């Protein structure tokens, strides 16, 4: 386990502890790390259920560490117009 993975595990453990204390809920850390759909769904549920700033910070931190960042391109990757003309 490298340093980055170790820190992600620590943050996830803090999330689990804070979640239990704040909302009396739990989260499956194995699924959180291995199932992106579970992670997305569960982190969204937690985010919607709380106003606790510490818990929200942990959710954002875990999301940034575990979930791939998707960025929409500003322009289409391929230009299918004749001769690549723009406009």
C-alpha positions as a Markdown table, in Angstrom:
| # | Residue | x | y | z |
|---|---|---|---|---|
| 1 | Unk | 0.0 | 0.0 | 0.0 |
| 2 | Unk | 1.5 | 3.3 | -1.1 |
| 3 | Unk | 1.2 | 6.6 | 0.9 |
| 4 | Unk | -1.7 | 7.8 | -1.3 |
| 5 | Unk | -3.7 | 4.7 | -0.7 |
| 6 | Unk | -2.9 | 4.8 | 3.1 |
| 7 | Unk | -4.1 | 8.4 | 3.3 |
| 8 | Unk | -7.3 | 7.5 | 1.4 |
| 9 | Unk | -7.9 | 4.7 | 3.9 |
| 10 | Unk | -7.4 | 7.1 | 6.8 |
| 11 | Unk | -9.9 | 9.6 | 5.4 |
| 12 | Unk | -12.4 | 6.9 | 4.7 |
| 13 | Unk | -12.1 | 5.6 | 8.3 |
| 14 | Unk | -12.7 | 9.1 | 9.6 |
| 15 | Unk | -15.7 | 9.4 | 7.3 |
| 16 | Unk | -17.1 | 6.1 | 8.8 |
| 17 | Unk | -16.5 | 7.3 | 12.4 |
| 18 | Unk | -18.0 | 10.7 | 11.7 |
| 19 | Unk | -21.0 | 9.2 | 9.9 |
| 20 | Unk | -21.8 | 7.0 | 12.8 |
| 21 | Unk | -21.5 | 9.8 | 15.3 |
| 22 | Unk | -23.5 | 12.4 | 13.2 |
| 23 | Unk | -26.2 | 10.4 | 11.5 |
| 24 | Unk | -26.0 | 7.0 | 13.2 |
| 25 | Unk | -25.4 | 5.4 | 9.9 |
| 26 | Unk | -22.6 | 3.2 | 8.6 |
| 27 | Unk | -20.7 | 2.8 | 5.3 |
| 28 | Unk | -19.1 | -0.3 | 3.9 |
| 29 | Unk | -15.5 | 0.6 | 3.3 |
| 30 | Unk | -14.7 | -2.4 | 1.1 |
| 31 | Unk | -17.6 | -1.5 | -1.2 |
| 32 | Unk | -16.6 | 2.2 | -1.0 |
| 33 | Unk | -13.1 | 1.4 | -2.4 |
| 34 | Unk | -14.1 | -1.3 | -4.9 |
| 35 | Unk | -17.6 | -0.4 | -6.3 |
| 36 | Unk | -17.7 | 3.1 | -7.8 |
| 37 | Unk | -21.5 | 2.9 | -8.2 |
| 38 | Unk | -21.9 | 2.2 | -4.4 |
| 39 | Unk | -19.5 | 5.0 | -3.6 |
| 40 | Unk | -21.3 | 7.6 | -5.8 |
| 41 | Unk | -24.7 | 6.6 | -4.4 |
| 42 | Unk | -23.7 | 6.4 | -0.8 |
| 43 | Unk | -21.7 | 9.6 | -0.8 |
| 44 | Unk | -24.6 | 11.4 | -2.4 |
| 45 | Unk | -27.0 | 10.1 | 0.2 |
| 46 | Unk | -24.7 | 11.3 | 3.0 |
| 47 | Unk | -24.3 | 14.7 | 1.4 |
| 48 | Unk | -28.0 | 15.1 | 1.2 |
| 49 | Unk | -28.7 | 13.9 | 4.7 |
| 50 | Unk | -26.3 | 16.2 | 6.6 |
| 51 | Unk | -25.5 | 19.8 | 7.2 |
| 52 | Unk | -22.5 | 18.9 | 9.4 |
| 53 | Unk | -19.5 | 20.7 | 7.9 |
| 54 | Unk | -16.9 | 18.1 | 9.1 |
| 55 | Unk | -18.9 | 15.3 | 7.5 |
| 56 | Unk | -19.4 | 17.2 | 4.3 |
| 57 | Unk | -15.6 | 17.9 | 4.1 |
| 58 | Unk | -14.9 | 14.2 | 4.6 |
| 59 | Unk | -17.4 | 13.3 | 1.8 |
| 60 | Unk | -15.7 | 15.7 | -0.5 |
| 61 | Unk | -12.3 | 14.5 | 0.4 |
| 62 | Unk | -13.2 | 10.8 | -0.1 |
| 63 | Unk | -15.0 | 11.6 | -3.4 |
| 64 | Unk | -11.9 | 13.4 | -4.7 |
| 65 | Unk | -9.6 | 10.5 | -3.7 |
| 66 | Unk | -11.7 | 7.6 | -4.8 |
| 67 | Unk | -13.8 | 8.6 | -7.8 |
| 68 | Unk | -12.4 | 9.4 | -11.2 |
| 69 | Unk | -12.8 | 13.0 | -12.1 |
| 70 | Unk | -14.8 | 13.5 | -15.3 |
| 71 | Unk | -14.3 | 16.7 | -17.2 |
| 72 | Unk | -16.4 | 17.6 | -20.2 |
| 73 | Unk | -14.4 | 18.9 | -23.1 |
| 74 | Unk | -14.9 | 22.5 | -24.2 |
| 75 | Unk | -15.1 | 21.5 | -27.8 |
| 76 | Unk | -16.0 | 18.2 | -29.6 |
| 77 | Unk | -13.0 | 15.8 | -30.0 |
| 78 | Unk | -13.8 | 15.3 | -33.7 |
| 79 | Unk | -15.1 | 17.8 | -36.1 |
| 80 | Unk | -17.4 | 16.0 | -38.5 |
| 81 | Unk | -18.2 | 19.0 | -40.6 |
| 82 | Unk | -16.9 | 19.0 | -44.2 |
| 83 | Unk | -13.3 | 19.9 | -44.3 |
| 84 | Unk | -13.3 | 20.7 | -40.6 |
| 85 | Unk | -14.7 | 24.1 | -41.1 |
| 86 | Unk | -15.8 | 25.9 | -37.9 |
| 87 | Unk | -18.7 | 28.2 | -37.6 |
